[in-house]
Amino acid sequence: MSHSPDADEEVGADSDADGVPDRGTVVYRLADACTADALEQGEHYHATVNGVVEYGVFVDVSASVSGLVHDSELQGEYDVGDELVVELIEVRENDDLAFAERDLDEFETEDIAAGAEVGVAELDEHVGDIVNVEGVVVQVKQTGGPTLFHVADGEAVVPGAAFESAGVRAYPSVEVEDAVRITGEVEHREEALQIEVEDLSRLRGEAADEVRDEYEERLEAAAEPPEVEPLIEWEAFESIHEELREVARHLRRAALANRPIRMRHHADGDGMCASVPLQTALERFIDDTHEDNQAPRHLLKRLPSKAPFYEMEDVTRDLNFALEDRERHGQKLPMLCMLDNGSTEEDVPAYRAMAQYDVPIVVVDHHHPDPEAVEPLLEAHVNPYLHGEDYRITTGMMGVELARLVDPDITEEVRHVPAVGGLSDRSKAEAMDDYLALAEEAGYTEADLRDVGEALDYAAHWLRYNDGNGFVNDLLDVGTDADRHADLIEFMATRAERDVDRQLEDALPHVDHERLDNDAHLYQLDVDEHAHRFIYPAPGKTTGEVHDRKVEETGDPVITIGYGPDFAVLRSDGVRLDIPEMVTELTEELPGAGVSGGGHLVVGSIKFVPGKREAVLDALVEKMADAELDEELRSTLVRDD
């Protein structure tokens, strides 16, 4: 039964979850939802007359509990609606209640709440019971039937269904962030738990402050990540692991507070190795802490990005969906989690757009960062460059550890994933040997892992802006019970290899070669003119495949440029290019060329205006000719170790 839509009560703290206390002259006032179980023979209650008969009056002591005061037990005359104090003198065999009027000179009134005082996480033990839950409203959703109030107590979240009339807002004065007390019956609804609201009161003053303080205290404790050691011993990773704990804390807190999470990741193998384990871990954490079994689907979105930075096209789409969800479903605005992108100055315009709506942002990335530009706009920023390391620590490696900090139970499913990410992004880290050994223990050879990376790239190309949820899980063999991984990888990797061979057969005859002053080989290919468009592999992948062929063919330091009308994709092996620095210099040296881009020391991409392509490429080659050769940056394709 719903309270009046104008109800807006101040509720104090005096209540007894276990029944009527036995002390002094106390008159109890029962909440509307109290049942006869809250009564005790010999105790006194506030009552209201609901009917007058020849032999006495019938009284209500709560909305659902009534009894008779026989005329022999009455001390005066009463009409319907009059109030009096009664004592419960008998509970008859048929459960009828007999009361007697009592005239007390002095007494203390004590409120009795209906049902037990329980936390949200305990509701599965109280199905069918009337309970009281105190917490903070984190979502208000109006359906065609009831109004759904999602209430969080810091440890878990439950929906409460309050019905006024079909499609009409119940308790219109209650909003998101209000501290409330909700009373009702715990029931199953479509295989999930919810509270059928009988009373919902907005708390004020000390009562509200107390609930909020308890909420924050529990939220802080529940958001704290468990103590989990990294999968391998790696000194370079220790300080990064501590910062990943901070990101995990932000993500767990967002989930516990019913804040949606939009996860943006680079649409390549390493980006998927970071995002898919984290998505799976967060979905399980949300499922464990929310009584609504649809919460993981509503609160978490994984969204691939083609560019290695947050484009305005992506941010406008994200903001539009977020604002629509707030309007239609009463959701909070989301937290943005950036993976394998988000560290550079190119991200700043999109971040500033998000800042207009106070959307919190966390970033885990291994592209060369611009911390002074981005960090004022971020809640947390993890990047190996900020610890004297570089791209060799891939986002896939960090993403797996982040997922384990969210949900340690995912560990056995992801032991092979860091190696996939490392191979996909050509990591030269010494720790790759340990990751490969870890994957081998889990049943994956290095050839298997390379096929997984190839299949992920192939899938990302055809999925475009779609997350491929489920299908990508099967490819990576994470978060799936299906026994199709091996056959699926063989199929996808074989198709990818076929398409690459076809592309290179047509492109390689058009590759230009020269020897630079630093003795490195330079290979250039106009991928717009001499490679098939809109098929796999795309220009970046085509350039990478040409590069790998030339590295293996020559055994020498190699630089490869794949260019089009307004872009260039860069790869190097054994040459310290420092692509982000080169982009910065070109921007200053060629005003009006519109140069932008970035990447790592050995892989990156740049954009420019078409009319300045020749000038940009010439200047780029000059810088490459002056670059230092570095044996430590040689590919595993040619290194003896």
Residue pairs with C-beta under 8 A, 6 or more apart in sequence:
1 32
1 33
1 63
1 198
2 162
2 163
2 164
2 170
2 171
2 197
2 198
3 32
3 162
3 170
3 171
3 199
3 200
3 201
5 164
5 168
5 169
5 170
5 171
5 172
6 172
6 173
7 171
7 173
7 200
7 201
8 173
8 202
9 201
9 202
10 201
10 203
10 204
10 205
10 207
11 181
11 201
11 203
11 207
12 111
12 207
13 206
13 207
13 210
14 110
14 111
15 111
15 112
15 113
15 117
15 132
16 110
16 112
16 113
17 113
17 115
17 116
17 117
17 132
18 116
19 37
19 38
19 40
20 28
20 38
20 39
20 40
20 43
20 112
21 110
22 40
22 43
24 108
25 44
25 104
25 106
25 107
25 108
26 43
26 44
26 107
26 108
26 109
26 110
27 44
27 45
27 46
27 85
27 104
27 107
27 108
27 109
27 110
28 43
28 44
28 45
28 46
28 109
28 110
28 111
28 112
29 45
29 46
29 109
29 110
29 111
29 112
30 38
30 39
30 45
30 46
30 61
30 62
30 65
30 112
30 114
31 62
31 111
31 112
31 113
31 114
31 183
31 199
32 62
32 63
32 64
32 114
32 183
32 198
32 199
33 62
33 63
33 64
33 114
33 115
33 130
33 183
33 184
33 198
33 199
34 61
34 62
34 64
34 65
34 112
34 113
34 114
34 115
34 130
35 62
35 64
35 65
35 114
35 130
36 65
36 91
36 95
36 97
38 62
38 65
38 112
38 114
39 45
39 61
39 65
39 88
39 91
39 97
40 88
41 88
41 89
41 90
41 91
42 87
42 88
42 89
43 87
43 88
44 85
44 86
44 87
44 102
44 104
44 107
45 61
45 85
45 86
45 87
45 88
45 99
46 61
46 83
46 85
46 109
47 59
47 60
47 61
47 69
47 83
47 84
47 85
47 86
47 99
48 59
48 60
48 81
48 82
48 83
49 57
49 58
49 59
49 78
49 79
49 80
49 81
49 82
49 83
49 84
50 58
50 59
50 60
50 66
50 80
51 57
51 58
51 80
52 58
52 78
52 79
52 80
54 71
55 70
55 71
56 68
56 69
56 70
56 71
56 72
56 73
56 74
57 68
57 69
57 74
57 78
58 66
58 67
58 68
58 69
59 66
59 67
59 68
59 69
59 84
59 86
59 99
60 66
61 67
61 86
61 99
62 114
65 97
66 97
67 86
67 88
67 96
67 97
67 98
67 99
68 96
68 97
68 98
68 99
69 84
69 86
69 98
69 99
69 100
69 101
70 98
70 100
73 89
73 98
73 99
73 100
73 101
74 101
75 101
75 103
76 84
76 101
78 84
84 101
85 101
85 102
85 103
85 104
85 107
86 99
86 100
86 101
86 102
87 99
87 100
87 102
88 97
88 98
88 99
89 98
89 99
89 100
90 97
90 98
91 97
91 98
92 98
113 132
113 181
113 183
114 130
114 132
114 183
114 198
114 199
115 129
115 130
115 131
115 132
115 183
116 126
116 129
116 130
116 131
116 132
117 131
117 132
117 134
118 125
118 126
118 131
118 132
118 133
119 133
119 153
119 155
119 156
120 133
120 135
120 151
120 152
120 153
120 155
120 156
120 157
120 158
120 291
121 155
121 156
121 289
123 131
123 133
123 158
123 186
123 193
123 195
123 291
124 193
126 186
127 186
127 187
127 188
127 193
128 185
128 186
128 187
129 185
129 186
130 183
130 184
130 185
130 198
131 183
131 184
131 185
131 186
131 195
132 181
132 182
132 183
133 151
133 153
133 158
133 160
133 181
133 182
133 195
134 153
134 179
134 180
134 181
134 182
134 203
134 211
134 214
135 151
135 152
135 153
135 154
135 179
135 180
135 182
135 211
135 215
136 151
136 152
136 153
136 177
136 178
136 179
136 180
136 211
136 212
136 215
137 149
137 150
137 151
137 174
137 175
137 176
137 177
137 178
137 180
138 150
138 151
138 152
138 157
138 176
138 177
138 257
138 258
138 259
138 332
139 148
139 149
139 150
139 176
139 258
139 329
139 330
139 331
139 332
140 147
140 148
140 149
140 150
140 174
140 175
140 176
140 330
141 147
141 148
141 150
141 329
141 330
142 148
142 167
142 169
142 330
143 167
144 166
144 167
145 163
145 166
145 167
146 161
146 162
146 163
146 170
147 161
147 162
147 163
147 164
147 168
147 169
147 170
147 171
148 159
148 160
148 161
148 162
148 194
149 159
149 160
149 162
149 171
149 174
149 180
149 182
149 197
149 200
150 157
150 158
150 159
150 160
150 258
150 292
151 157
151 158
151 159
151 160
151 180
151 182
152 215
152 219
152 256
152 257
152 258
153 214
153 215
153 218
154 214
154 215
154 216
154 217
154 218
154 219
154 220
154 221
154 222
154 256
155 218
155 219
155 222
155 256
155 289
156 256
156 289
156 290
156 291
157 256
157 258
157 289
157 290
157 291
157 292
157 295
158 193
158 194
158 195
158 290
158 291
158 292
159 194
159 195
159 291
159 292
160 182
160 184
160 194
160 195
160 196
160 197
160 200
161 189
161 194
161 195
161 196
161 197
162 170
162 171
162 197
162 200
163 170
163 197
164 170
170 197
170 200
171 200
171 202
173 202
174 180
174 200
174 202
176 330
176 332
178 202
178 203
178 208
179 202
179 203
179 207
179 208
179 209
179 211
179 212
179 215
180 200
180 201
180 202
180 203
180 211
181 199
181 200
181 201
181 203
181 211
182 195
182 197
182 199
182 200
182 201
183 197
183 198
183 199
183 200
184 195
184 196
184 197
184 198
184 199
185 195
185 196
185 198
186 193
186 194
186 195
186 196
187 193
187 194
187 195
187 196
190 293
191 293
192 291
192 292
192 293
192 294
193 291
194 291
194 292
202 208
203 211
219 253
219 256
219 257
220 253
222 252
222 256
222 289
223 249
223 252
223 253
223 256
224 249
224 252
225 245
225 248
225 249
225 252
225 405
225 406
226 405
226 408
228 401
228 404
228 405
228 408
228 411
230 237
230 238
230 241
230 401
231 400
231 401
231 404
231 411
231 415
231 418
231 435
231 438
232 431
232 434
232 435
232 438
233 434
234 431
234 434
236 384
236 387
236 389
236 393
236 429
236 431
237 393
237 397
237 401
237 431
239 387
240 382
240 384
240 387
240 389
240 393
240 398
241 401
243 380
243 382
244 364
244 382
244 398
244 401
244 402
244 405
245 405
246 380
246 382
247 337
247 362
247 364
247 380
247 382
247 402
248 402
248 405
248 406
250 335
250 360
250 362
250 379
250 380
251 261
251 278
251 282
251 335
251 337
251 362
251 402
251 406
252 285
252 406
254 260
254 261
254 335
254 360
255 261
255 282
255 285
255 286
255 289
255 299
256 289
257 332
258 290
258 295
258 299
258 331
258 332
259 299
259 332
259 333
259 334
259 335
260 298
260 299
260 300
260 301
260 322
260 325
260 331
260 332
260 333
260 334
260 335
261 282
261 299
261 300
261 301
261 334
261 335
261 336
261 337
262 301
262 303
262 318
262 322
262 334
262 335
262 336
262 337
263 275
263 278
263 279
263 300
263 301
263 302
263 303
263 337
263 339
264 303
264 304
264 305
264 310
264 314
264 318
264 336
264 337
264 338
264 339
264 341
264 342
265 271
265 272
265 274
265 275
265 302
265 303
265 304
265 305
265 338
265 339
265 340
265 341
265 395
266 304
266 305
266 308
266 339
266 340
266 341
266 395
267 304
267 305
267 306
267 460
267 463
268 340
268 424
268 425
268 456
268 457
268 460
269 396
269 420
269 421
269 423
269 424
269 425
269 452
269 453
269 454
269 456
269 457
269 460
270 340
270 394
270 395
270 396
270 421
270 424
270 425
271 304
271 339
271 340
271 341
271 395
271 396
272 304
272 396
272 456
272 460
272 472
272 476
273 394
273 395
273 396
273 399
273 400
273 417
273 418
273 420
273 421
273 424
273 456
273 476
274 339
274 340
274 364
274 394
274 395
274 396
274 398
274 399
274 400
274 402
274 421
275 302
275 339
275 340
275 399
276 302
276 417
276 472
276 473
276 476
276 478
276 479
277 399
277 400
277 403
277 410
277 413
277 414
277 417
277 478
277 479
278 337
278 339
278 399
278 402
278 403
278 406
279 300
279 302
279 469
279 479
280 403
280 407
280 410
280 413
280 473
280 478
280 479
281 403
281 404
281 406
281 407
281 410
282 296
282 300
282 403
282 406
282 407
283 296
283 300
283 479
284 296
284 407
284 409
284 410
285 406
285 407
286 295
286 296
286 299
286 300
287 293
287 295
287 296
290 296
290 299
292 298
298 329
298 331
301 467
302 467
302 469
303 314
303 318
303 465
303 467
304 460
304 463
304 465
304 466
304 467
305 311
305 314
305 341
306 464
306 465
307 341
308 340
308 341
308 344
308 367
308 598
308 599
308 605
309 341
309 342
309 344
309 346
309 347
309 350
309 598
310 338
310 341
310 342
310 346
310 347
310 350
310 351
311 350
312 349
312 350
312 353
314 350
315 350
315 353
315 354
316 353
318 334
318 336
318 354
319 353
319 354
319 357
319 359
322 331
322 333
322 334
322 357
322 359
323 333
323 357
325 331
326 332
326 333
333 357
333 358
333 359
334 359
335 359
335 360
335 361
335 362
336 354
336 359
336 360
336 361
336 362
337 361
337 362
337 363
337 364
338 347
338 361
338 362
338 363
338 364
338 365
339 364
339 365
339 395
339 399
340 364
340 365
340 366
340 367
340 395
340 396
340 399
341 347
341 365
341 367
342 361
342 363
342 365
342 374
343 363
343 365
343 367
343 368
343 369
343 370
343 371
343 374
343 381
343 383
343 385
344 367
344 368
344 369
344 370
344 373
344 374
344 580
344 598
345 370
345 373
345 374
346 596
346 597
346 598
347 374
348 373
348 374
348 377
351 361
351 374
351 377
351 378
352 377
354 361
354 377
355 377
360 379
361 377
361 378
361 379
362 378
362 379
362 380
362 381
363 374
363 378
363 380
363 381
363 382
363 383
364 382
364 383
364 395
364 398
364 399
364 402
365 382
365 383
365 395
366 383
366 384
366 385
366 390
366 391
366 393
366 394
366 395
366 398
366 425
366 600
367 383
367 391
367 580
367 598
367 599
367 600
368 385
368 391
368 579
368 580
368 598
368 599
368 600
368 601
369 381
369 383
369 385
369 386
371 381
371 383
371 386
374 381
375 381
382 398
384 390
384 391
384 392
384 393
384 398
385 391
390 600
390 601
391 425
391 427
391 600
391 601
391 602
391 603
392 427
392 428
392 429
393 427
393 429
394 418
394 421
394 422
394 424
394 425
394 427
395 421
395 425
396 417
396 418
396 420
396 421
396 422
396 424
396 425
397 418
397 421
397 422
397 427
397 431
397 435
399 421
400 414
400 417
400 418
400 421
403 410
403 414
404 410
404 411
404 414
410 478
410 479
413 477
413 478
413 479
414 478
415 438
415 439
415 441
415 442
416 438
416 439
416 442
416 443
416 444
416 449
416 452
416 477
417 476
417 478
418 435
418 438
418 439
419 432
419 435
419 436
419 438
419 439
419 444
419 446
419 449
420 439
420 449
420 452
420 453
420 456
420 476
421 427
422 429
422 432
422 435
423 432
423 446
423 449
423 450
423 453
424 453
424 456
424 457
426 602
426 603
426 635
426 636
428 632
428 633
428 634
428 635
428 636
436 446
436 449
439 446
439 448
439 449
440 446
444 452
448 489
451 489
451 490
451 493
452 475
452 476
452 477
452 489
452 493
454 492
454 493
454 496
454 497
455 475
455 488
455 489
455 492
455 493
455 496
456 472
456 475
456 476
457 496
457 537
457 541
458 492
458 493
458 495
458 496
458 499
458 536
459 468
459 471
459 472
459 475
459 492
460 468
461 536
461 537
461 538
461 541
462 536
463 472
470 480
473 479
473 480
474 480
474 482
474 484
474 485
474 488
475 485
475 488
475 489
475 492
477 485
496 536
496 537
499 535
499 536
499 537
500 536
500 537
500 541
500 545
502 532
503 531
503 532
503 535
503 536
503 537
503 542
503 545
504 542
504 545
504 546
504 549
506 530
506 531
506 532
507 525
507 527
507 530
507 531
507 542
507 546
508 546
508 549
510 525
510 526
510 529
510 530
511 523
511 524
511 525
511 546
511 550
512 523
512 524
512 525
513 521
513 522
513 523
513 524
514 521
514 522
515 521
515 522
516 522
516 559
516 621
516 624
516 625
517 625
517 626
518 557
518 575
518 624
518 625
518 626
518 627
518 628
518 629
519 556
519 557
519 629
520 556
520 557
520 558
520 559
520 572
520 574
520 575
520 624
520 625
520 627
520 629
521 550
521 554
521 556
521 557
521 558
521 559
522 558
522 559
522 560
522 561
522 621
522 624
523 546
523 547
523 550
523 558
523 559
523 560
523 561
524 560
524 561
524 562
524 563
524 617
525 531
525 542
525 543
525 546
525 560
525 561
525 562
525 563
526 563
526 564
527 539
527 542
527 543
527 562
527 563
527 564
527 569
528 539
528 563
528 564
528 565
531 539
531 542
531 562
537 544
537 545
539 562
539 564
539 567
539 569
540 562
540 569
540 605
542 562
543 560
543 561
543 562
543 569
543 570
543 571
544 560
544 569
544 571
544 603
546 560
546 562
547 558
547 560
547 571
547 573
548 635
548 637
550 558
550 560
551 558
551 573
551 635
551 637
551 638
552 637
552 638
555 638
556 574
557 572
557 573
557 574
557 575
557 629
557 634
558 571
558 572
558 573
558 574
558 575
559 570
559 571
559 572
559 573
559 575
559 577
559 624
559 627
560 570
560 571
560 572
561 568
561 569
561 570
561 617
561 620
561 621
562 568
562 569
563 569
563 613
563 617
565 610
565 613
566 607
566 608
566 609
566 610
566 613
567 605
567 606
567 607
567 608
568 605
568 606
568 608
568 616
568 617
568 620
569 604
569 605
570 577
570 579
570 599
570 603
570 604
570 605
570 606
570 620
571 602
571 603
572 601
572 602
572 603
572 624
572 627
572 633
573 602
573 633
573 634
573 635
573 637
573 638
574 629
574 630
574 631
574 633
574 634
574 635
575 602
575 624
575 627
575 628
575 629
575 630
575 633
576 601
576 602
576 627
576 628
576 629
576 630
576 633
577 601
577 602
577 604
577 623
577 624
577 627
578 601
578 627
579 597
579 598
579 599
579 600
579 601
579 602
579 603
579 604
579 606
580 598
580 599
580 600
580 604
582 620
582 623
583 595
583 596
583 597
583 598
583 604
583 606
585 623
586 593
586 595
586 606
586 616
586 619
586 620
586 623
587 593
587 595
587 596
589 619
590 608
590 612
590 615
590 616
590 619
592 609
592 612
593 608
593 609
593 612
593 615
593 616
594 607
594 608
594 609
594 612
595 606
595 607
595 608
595 616
596 606
596 607
596 608
597 604
597 605
597 606
597 607
598 604
598 605
598 606
599 605
601 633
602 633
606 616
606 620
608 616
